[in-house]
Amino acid sequence: MEGYKNGYKNLVIGITETFPGGAPPMHTHQGEESHVLLGGKILYALGDTMFTIEAPYIINITPDGTP
C-alpha cells in the first residue's frame, strides 16, 4: 500500500507472510517503510548490522539509502 494514496507523504506498508528461509534480496528504500512482526522471529540486516527480533515488534526502515 502506497501511503501517499492515504494522506502520508512517504510511507509504504507491505503485508506479507514470510516462511523460514524466505527473504527479499538486499535492497534500499526510496520511501519510509514499517514492518510489523506479528509472530515468530526475524533476522534483519541493515547496512553492516545484523540483529534478530522476536514478535510482537515494529521497526521503521528509513529511506536513507542503507541496504
N, C-alpha and C positions, 0 to 999 in steps of 0.2 A: 504494500500500500504506500503510495507516494503522498507524503504529508502535505505537500503544497495544495493538494486537492481537498484537504480538510482544514485549511487555515494555518498550517505550520509553515515555517519558512524553509526548513532544511532537514526534515525528519523522514526516514524511511523505516517502515515496520515490515518485516518478513515473518510469516508464520510457516514454520517447517517442523517436520518430525525427522530427527537425525538418529540413525541406528549406530550401534557400536562400530567403530572403524570408519564411519562416514564423515566427510568434511568437505567444504569447498576448497579450491586451491587458494594459496596465499594471494591476497589482493588488497587494494586500497579502496577507500570510500570517498566519493565527492559530496555525499550528504551525511548528516548525522544519523546514526543507527543505534537502536536499542535492542538488546537481546534479553528476553525473559526466560529463564530456565525454570521450568515447572517441576521437573523430576530428574533424578539421576545426577551424574557428574559430567563435566566437560573440560577438556584441555584447551586453553587459549594460547595463541602465540601472537603477541603484539610487539612488532619490531624484534628485538633480541630477547624479550622477556617471555617466558613460558610459565603458566600457572594453571592449576586445576581449581575449579569452583564446584560447589555442591548446591543443589536446589534446596529451597527456593532462593533465587538470586536474580538480580537485574544488573546489567552492565551497559554503559554508554560507550559507543565507539565513535570517536570524533573524526571529522573529515580533514585530518591534518596530514594525510599522505603516508601515515605509518602503515606498513604492510601487516 
